[in-house]
Amino acid sequence: MLHPVGKLPAAVYWRRRLVVLILLLAVLAGAGWLGLTLLRRDAGNASTASAAVPVPRLERVVPSLPAVATPTPTLLAPAAEAAVPATPAVPDPVAGGPCTDDMIGLEVRTPGSVAVGGKPTFELLVSNLSAVPCVRALDKALQEFLLFDLSGHRIWGSNDCFPESGSDPRTLAPGEVVSLTVTWGGLTSEPTCTGQRGAPGPGAYVVRGRLDTKVTADVPLTLT
């Protein structure tokens, strides 16, 4: 191998061997370069693919759940219950004491229907609803009957033109009913009896009774 023998000079054979060696090295170098190029291209494509994947819009605004630190709730110590004030007990009525508004019943009665210009009698019933006798002032000045039309306009009052005075305390037994009456003259009136008086026209009205601070429900009255 190192000393070729042939018809041609030895230098020719050496040159041929050198050319073959150079070609072999060139082939090897080319194959190495090609392999390195392919590796770089694959790595570049992988990086490009990773960069090309869009980040979800929601991920840009709201971080993923694992990245969010959820605060641990702090347990509050139970607060002491507020003391509820006890409802004050209502004292039992005292026998012989005053009849309060809660202890009496008050009702007004009318004829129900009366002719225009007539003079009906109205009745105020005062009853002791408690279980003990009590005292209630039934003074004339504390009694009052009022007449209204259905729009609420005041037509007449029993104390407008003929007020009365005097003291009249009454002891009412349990269940006792006292009747207080007044007769209406059939004319309109105003407080202190000022203004012109006249007979209200036919129609529907209501009568309301009062004993000091206690007031009755309205009772209908028809003028015909």
Secondary structure, DSSP 4 states (H G I P E B T S, - for coil): --S--SSS-HHHHHHHHHHHHHHHHHHHHHHHHHHHHHHHHHHHHHHHHHHHSPPPHHHHHS--GGGS-PPPPPPPPPPPPPPPPPPPPPPPPPTTSB--GGGEEEEEE--SEE-TT---EEEEEEEE-SSS-EEEE--GGGEEEEEEETT--EEEETTSSS------EEEEPTT-EEEEEEE--S----GGG-S---PPPSEEEEEEEEETTEEPPPEEEEE-
